[in-house]
Amino acid sequence: MNFMQIQEYIKFDSIGLADLIKKKKVHVKEIIDVAIKAIELYNPKINAVIHKMYDEVEKQIKENHQG
């Protein structure tokens, strides 16, 4: 599998990311993983995310997408 990098991720808006998932070019888990990496990289500088809900997201993925 070709994993998305942050540099590629930031080129897309939410509609573009959803389209990639719909076309099965990436898996939803891959998008979540790169989003978390971006938050961890940039948030200390900009302090935009105050409540990280990573566990809740992982649970939703398992419930809704079976893995």
CORKA-V198902 format. One record per run of one state. SS is the DSSP state (helix for helix, strand for strand, loop for the rest). FROM is the first residue (numbers start at 1). TO is the last residue. If there is no record, write none. Layout:
ss=(SS	SS)
from=(FROM	FROM)
to=(TO	TO)
This chain:
ss=(loop	helix	loop	helix	loop	helix	loop	helix	loop)
from=(1	6	10	14	23	28	47	54	66)
to=(5	9	13	22	27	46	53	65	67)
